């Protein structure tokens, strides 16, 4: 008799095959629950994971983008005819023309011929009746440094004297709005690249596409790929009113989304435009958008002067985002294995129902679980009555297969 630890015995045990024992439960309730759970899990993976989320693809979320913009239009303001160089300002702050962030000025409050000196403060909070009202450190909200004197502002009011650029700016005056800006056009040239796949594309229509850049205008339904947008349409699509926005100023976002399925044809990867207001609610505190800039010059006598402009306008931010996907064997295998593994949740749920809630749970436990004594421990022979009952409570409908290890239980 070969030794249990002999190489031949160990080799034979190593190459043996083991298979789990299956227990078939003839129960409509458990069967319906099991198949329903499996169908729900399968529908989730097929419908949502694979079809909707395209989990079989490798995705590149790093998008490299460049944006070039160009505004065109002629407007009239304060008796002057303005072109792009006049209302897209100031160059030193924005480097605006040609970038993804630009401002179209729609209203201006101009204070001309300012020079360094002393003058009364124009802000109503600096109105005074005596010099003592003008003492203390100079607040940051004023137009200059307080001298400590209370001087006459006009025939009826007195105000604190300041040292700075005079005369002080009065920004509460009512000035008109350049309504022609509503018909200005904006050309957006956007090029993108997904480095993982080496995929490159631009938003300009290719030659032969039938789209003429000289005549097309963007429309979300009729011309969704035209890169020339009317500013009034951008404001309207962002849910804003142009006259109100041009009066107070604001910040609008032009979002270009590139969500591409690279398993499809190259021309199927197209940009999608959307519009939103970025600076919050229209009636929120400190709403709107404005900035100041100045132009300096010298008179023939050598004195320095400047023209101060407080500009209200609409700032446009072009925001580019996106991702691309392409078939990959690794994510396909991972999600397929996850789908088949998750189907086993139905078995776990049915076992919980059988072992705890259905009539005959003890009978099912006796078939499902088998206790094996420790090797070498004495075992008692089964009693004749237990053998007659089959060890399972005498259920005459139980049938045992002799070739597949499968038990069939009728509940």
C-alpha positions in Angstrom: 0.0 0.0 0.0 1.6 3.3 -1.0 2.4 5.8 1.7 0.0 8.8 1.9 3.0 11.2 1.6 4.7 9.3 -1.3 5.4 11.3 -4.5 3.1 9.2 -6.6 0.2 9.8 -4.2 0.9 13.6 -4.0 1.1 13.8 -7.8 -2.2 12.0 -8.3 -3.9 14.3 -5.8 -2.4 17.4 -7.4 -3.9 16.5 -10.8 -7.3 15.5 -9.5 -10.4 17.6 -10.4 -12.9 18.9 -7.9 -16.4 20.2 -8.7 -19.0 21.8 -6.4 -22.2 20.0 -5.7 -25.3 21.7 -7.0 -28.7 21.7 -5.3 -31.7 22.3 -7.5 -34.6 23.8 -5.7 -38.0 23.4 -7.3 -39.6 26.6 -6.0 -41.5 29.2 -8.2 -40.8 32.0 -5.7 -37.1 31.4 -5.5 -36.8 30.8 -9.3 -38.6 34.0 -10.2 -36.5 36.0 -7.7 -33.3 34.5 -9.1 -34.0 35.1 -12.7 -35.4 38.6 -12.1 -32.2 39.7 -10.3 -30.0 38.2 -13.0 -32.0 39.9 -15.7 -31.8 43.3 -13.9 -28.1 42.9 -13.4 -27.6 41.9 -17.0 -29.7 44.8 -18.3 -27.8 47.2 -16.2 -24.4 46.1 -17.6 -25.6 45.9 -21.2 -27.7 49.0 -21.2 -25.9 51.4 -18.9 -22.3 50.2 -18.5 -21.6 49.1 -22.1 -24.0 51.0 -24.3 -24.5 54.3 -22.4 -21.2 54.7 -20.6 -19.1 52.8 -23.2 -17.1 51.0 -20.6 -15.4 48.9 -23.2 -13.4 51.9 -24.3 -10.1 53.4 -23.2 -10.8 57.1 -22.4 -8.5 60.1 -22.8 -9.6 63.0 -20.5 -6.6 65.2 -21.2 -7.6 67.6 -24.0 -5.0 70.0 -25.5 -6.7 73.1 -26.9 -6.0 76.4 -28.5 -8.5 79.2 -29.0 -8.3 82.3 -31.3 -11.2 84.8 -31.4 -12.0 87.8 -33.6 -14.8 90.3 -33.0 -16.2 92.3 -35.9 -18.6 95.2 -35.9 -18.9 99.0 -36.1 -20.8 101.0 -33.4 -21.7 104.5 -32.5 -21.2 106.0 -29.1 -21.1 109.6 -27.7 -21.1 111.0 -31.2 -18.2 108.9 -32.4 -17.9 105.8 -34.6 -16.1 103.0 -32.8 -14.4 100.0 -34.3 -12.9 96.9 -32.7 -9.8 98.7 -31.4 -12.0 101.2 -29.5 -14.5 98.9 -27.7 -12.2 95.9 -27.0 -10.1 97.5 -24.3 -7.8 97.9 -22.5 -4.9 96.1 -24.2 -2.6 96.3 -21.3 -5.0 94.5 -19.0 -6.4 91.8 -21.2 -4.2 91.3 -24.3 -7.7 90.7 -25.4 -8.0 90.5 -29.1 -7.3 87.0 -30.3 -7.5 85.2 -26.9 -10.1 83.0 -25.3 -11.1 85.9 -22.9 -12.3 89.2 -24.3 -14.5 92.1 -23.3 -16.8 94.1 -25.5 -17.3 97.5 -23.9 -20.9 98.7 -24.1 -20.9 101.8 -21.8 -18.2 104.3 -20.7 -18.0 107.0 -18.1 -15.2 109.3 -19.2 -13.4 111.9 -17.0 -11.1 114.0 -19.2 -8.2 116.3 -18.5 -7.3 115.0 -15.0 -4.0 116.3 -13.6 -2.2 115.9 -10.2 -3.4 118.5 -7.7 -6.0 119.1 -4.9 -9.8 119.2 -5.4 -13.0 118.2 -3.5 -13.9 114.5 -3.4 -17.0 113.7 -5.5 -18.1 110.6 -3.5 -21.2 111.5 -1.3 -19.7 109.7 1.7 -17.1 112.5 1.9 -19.6 115.3 2.3 -18.7 117.4 5.4 -19.5 120.5 7.4 -16.2 121.2 9.1 -12.5 120.2 8.9 -12.9 117.7 11.8 -15.1 115.6 9.5 -12.1 115.1 7.1 -9.5 114.0 9.7 -8.1 110.5 10.0 -6.6 108.0 7.6 -7.6 108.1 4.0 -10.2 105.4 3.1 -9.4 103.1 0.2 -12.7 103.9 -1.5 -11.8 107.5 -2.3 -10.1 109.1 -5.3 -7.1 110.5 -3.5 -5.5 111.2 -0.1 -7.3 113.4 2.4 -5.7 116.7 3.2 -7.9 117.3 6.3 -9.7 120.3 4.9 -13.5 120.7 4.2 -14.0 122.8 1.1 -16.8 123.9 -1.1 -17.9 121.3 -3.7 -20.7 123.4 -5.3 -23.1 126.1 -4.4 -24.8 124.1 -1.7 -22.5 121.2 -0.7 -19.1 121.0 1.0 -16.8 118.0 0.6 -13.4 116.8 1.9 -10.4 117.9 0.0 -8.1 115.3 -1.6 -4.7 115.2 -3.2 -4.6 113.1 -6.4 -5.9 113.2 -9.9 -8.3 116.1 -10.3 -11.1 116.7 -11.0 -12.3 113.6 -9.2 -14.3 111.1 -11.1 -18.2 111.2 -10.9 -19.3 107.6 -11.8 -23.0 108.1 -11.0 -23.9 109.9 -14.1 -26.4 108.3 -16.6 -24.7 107.5 -19.9 -26.1 105.7 -23.0 -25.4 102.1 -24.0 -23.9 101.1 -27.4 -26.8 98.9 -28.6 -25.1 98.1 -31.9 -22.9 95.6 -30.0 -25.9 93.2 -30.1 -25.2 92.7 -33.8 -21.4 92.3 -33.6 -20.1 88.9 -34.6 -17.5 86.7 -33.0 -15.4 84.1 -34.9 -14.0 81.3 -32.7 -11.2 79.2 -34.1 -10.6 76.2 -31.8 -8.1 73.4 -32.4 -8.0 70.3 -30.1 -5.9 67.2 -29.6 -6.2 64.0 -27.6 -2.6 63.0 -27.0 -3.3 59.4 -26.0 -4.7 58.6 -29.5 -2.9 61.3 -31.5 -6.3 62.6 -32.6 -6.5 66.2 -33.8 -9.3 68.3 -35.1 -10.6 71.9 -35.4 -14.0 73.4 -35.2 -13.8 75.1 -38.6 -15.8 73.3 -41.3 -13.5 71.5 -43.8 -13.4 72.4 -47.5 -16.3 70.9 -49.4 -18.6 70.7 -46.3 -21.0 73.2 -47.8 -20.6 75.7 -44.9 -19.5 79.2 -45.9 -17.7 81.2 -43.2 -18.6 84.4 -44.9 -22.3 83.9 -44.7 -23.1 81.4 -41.9 -24.3 82.3 -38.4 -24.4 80.0 -35.5 -27.9 78.5 -34.6 -28.3 75.6 -32.2 -30.5 73.7 -34.6 -30.1 75.1 -38.1 -26.3 75.8 -38.0 -24.8 74.1 -34.9 -21.3 73.8 -36.4 -20.9 77.4 -37.7 -18.1 79.0 -35.7 -19.4 82.6 -36.2 -21.7 83.7 -33.4 -23.8 86.9 -33.1 -23.2 88.4 -29.6 -27.0 89.0 -29.1 -27.6 85.3 -29.8 -24.9 84.4 -27.2 -26.6 86.6 -24.6 -30.0 85.2 -25.4 -28.9 81.6 -25.3 -27.3 82.2 -21.9 -30.7 83.2 -20.6 -30.0 87.0 -20.3 -31.5 90.2 -21.6 -29.0 92.2 -23.8 -30.0 95.8 -22.9 -29.9 94.9 -19.1 -26.6 93.1 -19.4 -25.0 95.8 -21.5 -26.0 98.4 -18.9 -24.5 96.7 -15.9 -21.9 94.4 -17.6 -21.5 90.7 -16.9 -19.4 87.6 -17.6 -20.7 85.0 -20.0 -19.2 81.6 -20.7 -19.0 80.0 -24.2 -18.4 76.3 -23.6 -17.2 74.1 -26.4 -17.5 70.4 -25.6 -15.6 67.7 -27.5 -17.0 64.3 -26.5 -15.8 61.9 -29.2 -16.3 58.2 -29.9 -13.2 57.4 -32.0 -14.6 54.0 -32.9 -16.8 56.0 -35.3 -15.8 58.0 -38.4 -13.5 61.0 -38.1 -16.2 63.5 -39.1 -18.5 62.2 -36.4 -16.4 64.0 -33.8 -18.0 67.4 -33.6 -18.0 70.3 -31.1 -21.1 71.2 -29.1 -21.6 74.8 -28.0 -23.4 75.9 -24.8 -23.7 79.2 -23.0 -24.1 80.3 -19.4 -23.6 83.3 -17.2 -20.6 83.0 -14.9 -20.8 85.9 -12.6 -23.9 84.8 -10.6 -27.3 86.3 -10.4 -28.2 89.5 -12.2 -29.5 91.2 -9.0 -26.9 89.9 -6.5 -24.8 92.4 -4.6 -21.9 93.8 -6.6 -23.3 92.2 -9.8 -22.1 93.2 -13.2 -18.7 93.8 -14.7 -16.7 97.0 -15.1 -13.1 98.2 -15.0 -11.1 101.4 -15.3 -8.3 102.4 -17.6 -6.5 105.6 -18.4 -4.7 107.2 -21.3 -1.8 109.6 -20.4 -0.5 112.5 -22.4 1.5 115.7 -21.8 0.6 119.3 -22.8 3.0 121.6 -24.5 4.0 123.1 -21.2 5.1 119.7 -19.9 2.3 119.0 -17.5 1.0 115.4 -17.4 -2.7 114.8 -18.0 -4.9 111.7 -18.4 -8.3 110.7 -19.5 -9.9 108.2 -17.1 -12.5 105.8 -18.4 -14.8 103.5 -16.3 -15.9 100.9 -18.8 -18.9 98.6 -18.5 -19.0 95.6 -20.8 -19.7 92.0 -21.4 -16.7 89.7 -20.8 -16.8 86.4 -22.8 -14.8 83.4 -21.6 -14.3 80.6 -24.1 -14.1 77.3 -22.2 -13.0 74.1 -23.9 -13.6 70.6 -22.4 -14.0 67.1 -23.6 -12.8 63.5 -23.7 -12.4 60.7 -26.2 -12.9 57.0 -26.1 -11.7 54.1 -28.2 -12.1 50.3 -27.9 -9.7 48.6 -25.6 -9.4 44.9 -24.8 -8.5 45.5 -21.1 -11.5 47.5 -20.0 -13.7 45.2 -22.1 -12.5 42.1 -20.2 -12.6 43.8 -16.8 -16.3 44.9 -17.2 -17.3 41.6 -18.8 -15.9 39.7 -15.8 -17.6 42.2 -13.5 -20.9 41.6 -15.2 -20.7 37.8 -14.9 -19.5 38.0 -11.3 -22.3 40.4 -10.4 -24.9 37.9 -11.7 -24.0 35.7 -8.8 -25.7 38.3 -6.5 -29.0 36.5 -7.4 -27.7 33.3 -5.9 -26.7 35.0 -2.7 -30.1 36.7 -2.4 -31.9 33.4 -3.1 -29.8 31.6 -0.5 -30.8 34.2 2.1 -34.5 33.7 1.3 -34.2 29.9 1.4 -32.2 29.7 4.6 -34.2 32.2 6.6 -37.7 33.0 5.2 -39.2 30.0 3.3 -40.9 27.0 4.8 -38.6 24.1 4.7 -35.4 26.2 5.4 -34.0 23.4 7.7 -34.5 20.9 4.9 -32.6 23.1 2.5 -29.7 23.6 5.0 -29.4 19.9 5.3 -28.9 19.5 1.6 -26.7 22.6 1.1 -24.2 22.2 4.0 -22.4 18.9 4.8 -20.3 18.6 7.9 -17.1 16.6 7.5 -15.4 15.3 10.7 -11.8 15.8 11.4 -9.5 13.2 9.9 -8.9 10.4 12.5 -12.0 11.3 14.6 -14.3 8.4 15.5 -17.6 8.5 13.7 -20.8 6.7 14.6 -22.6 4.6 12.0 -25.8 6.1 10.8 -28.9 4.7 12.4 -31.2 2.4 10.4 -34.1 4.9 10.8 -31.9 7.7 9.4 -30.8 5.6 6.5 -34.4 4.7 5.8 -35.3 8.4 5.8 -32.3 9.3 3.7 -31.1 11.6 6.5 -33.3 14.4 5.3 -36.5 14.0 7.2 -38.1 11.4 4.9 -39.0 13.6 1.9 -40.0 11.0 -0.7 -39.9 13.5 -3.6 -36.1 14.0 -3.3 -34.1 12.5 -6.1 -30.3 12.1 -6.2 -28.3 12.0 -9.3 -25.5 9.5 -9.4 -23.4 11.1 -12.2 -23.5 14.9 -11.7 -23.5 15.5 -8.0 -26.8 17.4 -8.3 -29.6 17.1 -5.8 -33.1 18.1 -6.8 -35.4 19.4 -4.0 -39.1 19.9 -4.3 -40.4 22.6 -1.9 
